[in-house]
Amino acid sequence: MKSYSEFRRNTISIFLLLFTSLFYFTNCSGDRSLNIGIIKGEFLHDDINREYILYLPKDLRKNASLVVVLHGFTSNSKKIMDYSEMNKIAEENNFAVVYPQGTRDKQSNTFWNVGYEFHAEIKVNDPEFVVELVKSLQDEYSLSKTNTFVTGMSNGGEMCYLLSCQFPHMFRAAAPVAGTMMNDFFDDCSPSNPIPIFAIFGNNDKTTNYFGDVENNDGWGAYQSIPFILDFWINTMNLHLTEIDTLPNLIIEDSSYVVSQKYVRTEDEIEFLFYEVIGGGHDWPGAWGNKDMNTSKEIWNFFQRHAQPNN
């Protein structure tokens, strides 16, 4: 016959085993309270194993907003996560952030397929990948299916425009930074329900020409000037200019300042906000180049202003 002490030890051991099993099962079942911080994930799309980085702040509420952040040409998801510091903004404002990773071309450069001339033979469907990834994350982490936003730098900014043209129903608003519209998709862009857009661009950008390259002199493919793109969205959205302002020139040493132009539609909240960085280059202002503003904070303020309440 077992002693009382042996019985007690066995009982405690069984209890600990059950507790450990329950903890393991809960964690593997995707309890978001245990699955926070930076998560590196993979997502199969069109038989390609795509990668992404997801950031979930602590105490993430149900139906929280999701912000998609897209890196530039030759860059990657970690780099834009680091310099944008969008995770910090997410932690302060309780929303999720995902940084999808582009694929590599024949020169081993990472990219988003937006219609560059030297990518003409590439068939990777990046807009569909981003949309399907978003749907998966919305379901898995109980994120908002209404308040999903997209921003990106350079090639990632061009993806913002492309997604705004092809999938406006998937995103509440977009914020392209240092991006343009390639003629490859510009000519077919006619969204029936356009979304608010916040564009940031330096008028001294030497990588993506402020005045466009309609003759494709630089080999990227033909693309429109920033003023032409602005006029396109103003006409598409039926907007009118309501405000021109100059942001405080806080850092004289960066040799640049920001002029804000706000265009709105009277009957609803559709808006095109344009920050022209006078003297600015191919930059994510705040990270490098112009230091008068924090780009990620400005973008989130824009997204938050256009978020649907009580979703």
C-alpha positions in Angstrom: 0.0 0.0 0.0 1.3 3.5 -1.0 1.9 6.0 1.8 0.1 9.3 2.0 3.3 11.2 1.0 3.7 9.0 -2.1 0.0 9.6 -3.0 0.5 13.3 -2.5 3.6 13.4 -4.7 1.8 11.4 -7.5 -1.2 13.7 -7.3 1.0 16.8 -7.7 2.9 15.2 -10.6 -0.3 14.4 -12.4 -1.5 18.0 -11.8 1.7 19.5 -13.2 1.5 17.2 -16.2 -2.0 18.3 -17.0 -1.2 21.9 -16.5 1.8 21.7 -18.8 -0.2 19.9 -21.4 -3.0 22.5 -21.2 -0.4 25.3 -21.5 1.1 23.7 -24.6 -2.2 23.0 -26.2 -3.4 26.6 -25.6 -0.2 28.0 -27.0 -0.3 25.8 -30.1 -3.9 26.7 -30.7 -3.0 30.3 -31.4 -4.0 32.1 -28.1 -3.1 35.7 -29.0 -2.3 36.5 -25.4 0.7 34.2 -25.7 1.5 35.0 -29.3 2.7 38.6 -29.1 5.7 40.6 -30.3 7.6 39.9 -33.5 6.5 36.8 -35.4 8.2 35.5 -38.5 5.7 33.7 -40.7 5.4 31.9 -44.0 2.5 31.9 -46.4 2.0 29.7 -49.5 0.7 31.6 -52.5 0.8 30.4 -56.1 3.1 27.6 -55.1 5.6 30.1 -53.7 6.5 30.0 -50.0 6.2 33.7 -49.2 7.6 35.2 -46.0 6.5 38.0 -43.7 7.1 39.6 -40.3 4.1 40.3 -38.1 4.1 42.5 -35.0 1.3 42.1 -32.4 1.4 44.5 -29.4 0.6 43.3 -26.0 -3.1 43.4 -25.0 -4.2 43.5 -28.7 -7.9 43.9 -28.7 -10.3 42.0 -31.0 -11.0 43.8 -34.3 -7.8 45.8 -34.0 -6.6 47.6 -37.1 -4.0 46.1 -39.4 -1.3 48.1 -41.1 0.6 46.6 -44.1 4.1 48.0 -44.6 5.9 47.3 -47.9 9.6 47.6 -48.4 11.4 49.1 -51.4 13.3 47.7 -54.3 16.4 45.6 -53.1 15.3 46.1 -49.5 13.4 43.7 -47.2 10.8 43.4 -44.5 13.2 43.7 -41.6 14.9 46.9 -42.9 11.6 48.8 -43.2 10.4 47.4 -39.9 13.6 48.9 -38.3 13.7 52.3 -39.9 10.0 53.0 -40.0 9.7 52.1 -36.3 6.0 51.3 -37.0 6.1 48.7 -34.2 6.5 51.5 -31.7 3.5 53.3 -33.1 1.5 50.1 -33.1 2.4 49.4 -29.4 1.3 52.9 -28.5 -2.0 52.8 -30.5 -2.9 49.1 -30.2 -2.9 47.9 -33.8 -1.1 45.0 -35.7 1.5 45.5 -38.3 2.6 43.1 -41.1 5.7 43.5 -43.2 5.4 41.2 -46.3 8.6 40.1 -48.1 8.9 40.5 -51.9 10.5 37.8 -54.1 13.8 38.0 -56.0 14.3 38.7 -59.6 17.1 37.2 -61.9 19.6 39.7 -60.5 18.7 38.5 -57.0 17.1 41.9 -56.2 14.1 41.8 -53.9 11.1 43.6 -55.5 7.3 44.0 -55.9 6.0 43.3 -59.3 4.5 46.7 -60.3 5.5 46.8 -64.0 9.2 47.6 -64.3 10.4 47.0 -67.8 13.1 44.6 -66.8 10.4 42.5 -64.9 8.2 42.1 -68.0 8.5 38.3 -68.1 7.9 37.9 -64.4 4.4 36.6 -63.5 4.5 36.9 -59.7 1.1 38.3 -58.6 2.1 40.4 -55.7 -1.2 42.4 -55.2 -3.1 39.1 -54.9 -0.4 37.8 -52.5 -0.8 40.8 -50.2 -4.6 40.6 -50.3 -4.6 36.8 -49.5 -2.1 37.3 -46.7 -4.2 40.1 -45.2 -7.3 37.9 -45.3 -5.4 35.0 -43.5 -4.1 37.3 -40.8 -7.5 38.9 -40.3 -9.0 35.5 -39.7 -6.2 34.0 -37.6 -5.8 37.0 -35.2 -9.4 38.4 -35.2 -8.2 41.6 -36.8 -10.5 44.2 -38.4 -11.8 43.4 -41.9 -12.7 47.1 -42.3 -9.7 49.0 -40.8 -6.9 47.6 -42.9 -4.4 50.0 -44.3 -1.3 49.9 -46.5 1.8 52.0 -46.7 5.2 51.5 -48.4 8.5 53.0 -49.5 9.5 53.5 -53.1 8.7 50.2 -54.9 6.5 49.5 -51.9 4.8 52.9 -52.4 4.1 51.9 -56.0 2.4 48.8 -54.7 0.2 51.0 -52.5 -1.0 52.8 -55.7 -1.4 49.4 -57.5 -3.5 48.0 -54.6 -5.5 51.2 -54.5 -6.4 50.7 -58.1 -7.1 46.9 -58.0 -8.3 46.2 -54.5 -9.7 49.4 -53.0 -12.4 47.3 -51.2 -9.7 45.6 -49.1 -8.1 48.7 -47.7 -9.5 51.7 -45.8 -6.7 54.0 -46.9 -3.2 54.0 -48.4 0.0 56.0 -47.9 2.7 55.7 -50.6 6.1 57.2 -49.7 8.5 58.1 -52.6 6.4 56.0 -54.9 5.0 56.6 -58.4 2.5 55.0 -60.8 4.0 53.0 -63.6 2.2 53.3 -66.9 1.8 49.5 -66.8 -1.0 49.8 -64.3 -1.7 53.6 -64.5 -3.6 53.2 -67.8 -6.0 50.6 -66.3 -6.6 52.3 -63.0 -10.2 53.2 -62.6 -11.4 52.3 -59.1 -15.2 52.6 -58.6 -14.8 53.3 -54.9 -11.5 55.0 -54.4 -10.0 55.2 -51.0 -8.2 58.0 -49.1 -4.6 58.4 -50.1 -1.7 60.2 -48.3 1.3 60.6 -50.5 4.8 61.8 -49.4 7.3 62.7 -52.1 10.5 64.8 -52.3 10.7 67.2 -55.2 14.4 66.6 -55.5 14.1 62.8 -55.7 16.9 61.5 -58.0 15.8 57.8 -57.9 12.1 58.3 -58.8 11.9 61.4 -60.9 9.4 64.0 -59.6 8.7 64.9 -63.2 8.2 61.4 -64.3 9.9 59.4 -67.1 7.2 58.9 -69.8 9.9 58.1 -72.4 11.5 55.5 -70.2 15.0 57.1 -70.4 16.1 55.5 -67.2 15.0 51.9 -68.1 12.6 51.3 -65.2 9.6 51.6 -67.6 7.4 54.6 -68.3 5.9 56.4 -65.4 4.0 59.6 -64.7 5.1 62.8 -63.0 3.9 63.4 -59.4 1.8 66.5 -60.4 0.1 64.4 -63.1 -0.6 61.6 -60.6 -2.0 64.1 -58.1 -4.3 65.5 -60.8 -5.4 62.0 -61.7 -6.6 61.2 -58.2 -8.2 64.6 -57.8 -10.3 64.1 -60.9 -11.0 60.4 -60.1 -12.2 61.2 -56.6 -13.8 64.5 -57.6 -11.9 66.4 -55.0 -11.2 70.1 -54.4 -8.4 71.9 -52.6 -9.3 72.9 -49.1 -5.9 73.6 -47.4 -2.3 74.5 -48.2 0.0 74.7 -45.2 3.7 74.5 -44.4 4.8 72.3 -41.6 7.2 73.8 -39.0 10.8 73.8 -40.3 12.2 72.3 -37.1 15.6 71.2 -38.5 17.2 73.8 -40.7 20.3 71.6 -41.3 18.3 69.1 -43.4 17.9 71.7 -46.2 14.3 70.8 -46.8 10.8 71.6 -45.5 7.3 70.1 -46.0 4.3 71.7 -47.8 1.0 70.0 -47.1 -1.9 70.1 -49.7 -5.2 68.7 -48.7 -7.9 67.8 -51.2 -11.3 66.5 -50.1 -14.7 65.5 -51.4 -17.5 67.5 -49.8 -20.1 64.7 -49.4 -17.9 62.2 -47.6 -14.5 61.6 -46.1 -12.6 60.8 -49.3 -9.3 62.7 -49.3 -6.0 63.0 -51.0 -3.3 64.5 -48.7 0.0 65.4 -50.3 3.2 66.2 -48.4 5.7 67.7 -50.8 9.1 67.7 -49.3 10.7 70.8 -50.8 14.4 69.9 -51.3 13.7 66.3 -50.2 15.1 63.3 -52.0 14.2 59.6 -52.1 13.6 59.4 -48.4 11.4 58.1 -45.5 11.3 61.5 -43.7 12.3 61.2 -40.1 14.5 58.2 -40.7 16.8 60.0 -43.1 16.6 63.1 -45.3 14.0 65.5 -44.0 13.8 65.5 -40.2 10.9 67.9 -39.6 8.4 65.0 -39.2 8.0 61.4 -38.2 6.6 59.8 -41.3 5.2 56.7 -39.5 3.3 58.9 -36.9 1.9 61.1 -39.7 0.8 58.0 -41.6 -0.9 56.5 -38.6 -2.7 59.8 -37.8 -4.0 59.8 -41.4 -5.1 56.2 -41.1 -6.7 56.8 -37.7 -8.6 59.8 -39.1 -10.2 57.5 -41.8 -10.8 54.5 -39.6 -14.3 53.3 -39.2 -15.4 53.5 -35.5 -16.9 50.6 -33.6 -16.1 48.0 -36.2 
